[in-house]
Amino acid sequence: MHNDFLNDYLLRPDPDDPRLSVPVSGFNEAGEAVETRVTVERPLTLFLNAREIVTMMTIGDHPEYLAVGYLLNQAMLKPDDAITGIDYDDDLGVVVVRTETETNFEEKLKKRVQTSGCAQGTVFGDLMDVIENASLPPTKVRTSWLYALTHKINQTPSLYLEAGAIHGCVLAIEDKPLIYMEDVGRHNAVDKIAGYMHRHGLPPAKTIFYTTGRLTSEMVIKTVRMGIPVLVSRSGFTAWGVELAKKAGLTLIGRARGKRFVVLAGEERLIHDQDLAYVAEESARHRRKSGREED
């Protein structure tokens, strides 16, 4: 069945892209031969001008958005730094971001704070400055938006539904999903959206950020740095993630599945306008995560 809302996405996954998943033969619990698809991961080395910054494991789509978003979320680039070019070599697995003037990335790397990200994690040099200086708008959130949005996301063709072992992030306005990114690490999916927003001048003030990953300190810090006022996940919370969200004025909503969700920060900004009798439970076909898979 065709869903008209799919046409409203500015960018969404292509689960049929043969570069992102591959067929594999194996055996099931009964010893029977089976065919399945598995998600691809490959290294991507990021350079800022002539300096090597990091090598990330990624599915390989949208390397330019991942590179710019990573540098912005690490504060190695400022939003007003002039990017003069982005060069990507698929064969070498290298992406180079070039700027008009030198950046302050070396100073940032001197102050290392490790957070709970997948794979290499995330380093922030001015973590508490980001939180204490946050000026997020007090955006109201209708529960009808949340239910409609999560339903649309679950109905969107995705690499997760095709091959699994992957995280998804969606940028939305009200109940309208705009950008959908996936990757093997949730931080990569976040950074891709940050890079897209920067490259296309997408304002964050009225947006909602949805993730399949846990609501950790990393997720909260990146969302605040991106200027997004609402963070929603189908997974759970960490105590520090909740504490930082409250300090920053971020609306934090987790365990959003079917009819259920929990708000642990910004509950005063929630408008309960949806009759739960008209909200469907999440179907097994589109259930993206179980309680055992919150990583």
Summary of the structure (lengths in Angstrom):
residues: 295
radius of gyration: 19.0
end to end distance: 31.5
largest distance: 60.9
contacts: 978
relative contact order: 0.15
helix: 30%
strand: 30%
